[in-house]
Amino acid sequence: MNKAGIAAVVGLMLAGCAGQVPPDNVFPINGMVVTLSPEEMQELRDAWVDESLTAHPLVTALEIADVRWTLDFIALRESKRKPQPCRTLNFEGIEHTPEGITDMRGQHPPAGRFDEFWRLNACGVERGYRVFNPQSTMELAIDEAPLQGATRNP
C-alpha cells in the first residue's frame, strides 16, 4: 500500500437502495480484492478499543452493516500500514459534510448523498478517513484524508 493513501470503492447497498451487499470479509483495495478468514476478521475487530466506539456518538448516514464494514476496512488499512502496523484503534467521532477535506493526493471528488470525516487514533497517531458516496453513484468510498482543514465537533 502506498504512502499516498488507499481508497476503497465498493458497490454497497446504501440506505434503502436496491443492490447486493458484498460479504463482510471482502475488501477491494487498490484494484485488488482481499478476502479475510474468520480469524483475520476477529483480529481486525479486536483492534478497536470498545470504549471508544461507545464513548462517541456514531451518527452516520450508513446502515449498521456498512458501518461495521467501514470500521473493518479502516482496521485492515491500519494493520497493513508501513513501516509500523497498528492494531490498537480508538474511534474519535464523525463530522458530516466536511468542508475542504481532501484525500492524501489533495483531491476532493464530489460527494453525492453523504460526505463524512471519521476521526481515529491509531497507536497514538491522529488519523482521518473521508467516508462518502461519490456523486452520481450507488457506491461507498473510503479515502484516508489529512487532518488539516478538518474541524473537531464538540
HUKA-V73956 format. One record per residue. N is the residue number from 1. RES is the residue in three letters. PSI is psi in whole degrees, -180 to 180 (none if undefined). Layout:
n->{N | N}
res->{RES | RES}
psi->{PSI | PSI}
//
This chain:
n->{1 | 2 | 3 | 4 | 5 | 6 | 7 | 8 | 9 | 10 | 11 | 12 | 13 | 14 | 15 | 16 | 17 | 18 | 19 | 20 | 21 | 22 | 23 | 24 | 25 | 26 | 27 | 28 | 29 | 30 | 31 | 32 | 33 | 34 | 35 | 36 | 37 | 38 | 39 | 40 | 41 | 42 | 43 | 44 | 45 | 46 | 47 | 48 | 49 | 50 | 51 | 52 | 53 | 54 | 55 | 56 | 57 | 58 | 59 | 60 | 61 | 62 | 63 | 64 | 65 | 66 | 67 | 68 | 69 | 70 | 71 | 72 | 73 | 74 | 75 | 76 | 77 | 78 | 79 | 80 | 81 | 82 | 83 | 84 | 85 | 86 | 87 | 88 | 89 | 90 | 91 | 92 | 93 | 94 | 95 | 96 | 97 | 98 | 99 | 100 | 101 | 102 | 103 | 104 | 105 | 106 | 107 | 108 | 109 | 110 | 111 | 112 | 113 | 114 | 115 | 116 | 117 | 118 | 119 | 120 | 121 | 122 | 123 | 124 | 125 | 126 | 127 | 128 | 129 | 130 | 131 | 132 | 133 | 134 | 135 | 136 | 137 | 138 | 139 | 140 | 141 | 142 | 143 | 144 | 145 | 146 | 147 | 148 | 149 | 150 | 151 | 152 | 153 | 154}
res->{MET | ASN | LYS | ALA | GLY | ILE | ALA | ALA | VAL | VAL | GLY | LEU | MET | LEU | ALA | GLY | CYS | ALA | GLY | GLN | VAL | PRO | PRO | ASP | ASN | VAL | PHE | PRO | ILE | ASN | GLY | MET | VAL | VAL | THR | LEU | SER | PRO | GLU | GLU | MET | GLN | GLU | LEU | ARG | ASP | ALA | TRP | VAL | ASP | GLU | SER | LEU | THR | ALA | HIS | PRO | LEU | VAL | THR | ALA | LEU | GLU | ILE | ALA | ASP | VAL | ARG | TRP | THR | LEU | ASP | PHE | ILE | ALA | LEU | ARG | GLU | SER | LYS | ARG | LYS | PRO | GLN | PRO | CYS | ARG | THR | LEU | ASN | PHE | GLU | GLY | ILE | GLU | HIS | THR | PRO | GLU | GLY | ILE | THR | ASP | MET | ARG | GLY | GLN | HIS | PRO | PRO | ALA | GLY | ARG | PHE | ASP | GLU | PHE | TRP | ARG | LEU | ASN | ALA | CYS | GLY | VAL | GLU | ARG | GLY | TYR | ARG | VAL | PHE | ASN | PRO | GLN | SER | THR | MET | GLU | LEU | ALA | ILE | ASP | GLU | ALA | PRO | LEU | GLN | GLY | ALA | THR | ARG | ASN | PRO}
psi->{136 | 161 | -26 | -10 | 170 | 160 | 143 | 129 | 120 | 151 | 67 | 153 | 123 | 120 | 79 | 8 | 145 | 145 | 172 | 120 | 127 | 162 | 148 | -6 | 15 | 128 | 117 | 123 | 119 | 46 | -1 | 154 | 123 | 124 | 126 | 150 | 166 | -36 | -42 | -37 | -42 | -38 | -43 | -48 | -29 | -18 | -31 | 128 | 115 | -42 | -31 | -29 | -22 | -18 | -25 | 135 | 131 | 70 | 113 | 161 | -10 | 150 | 158 | -39 | -36 | -33 | -48 | -44 | -41 | -45 | -40 | -43 | -46 | -42 | -40 | -46 | -47 | -31 | -17 | 2 | 135 | 146 | -4 | 96 | 149 | 134 | 24 | 107 | 134 | 121 | 135 | -4 | 174 | 135 | 142 | 146 | 62 | 132 | 134 | 10 | 125 | 170 | -177 | -10 | 2 | 13 | 156 | 81 | 138 | 142 | 156 | -106 | -29 | 158 | 115 | 153 | 114 | 125 | 144 | 166 | 119 | 104 | 44 | 0 | 126 | 133 | 160 | 148 | 131 | 122 | 118 | 166 | 111 | 137 | 139 | 27 | 172 | 28 | 165 | 128 | 143 | 118 | 136 | 139 | 142 | 152 | -21 | 135 | -15 | 143 | 144 | 128 | 144 | none}
//
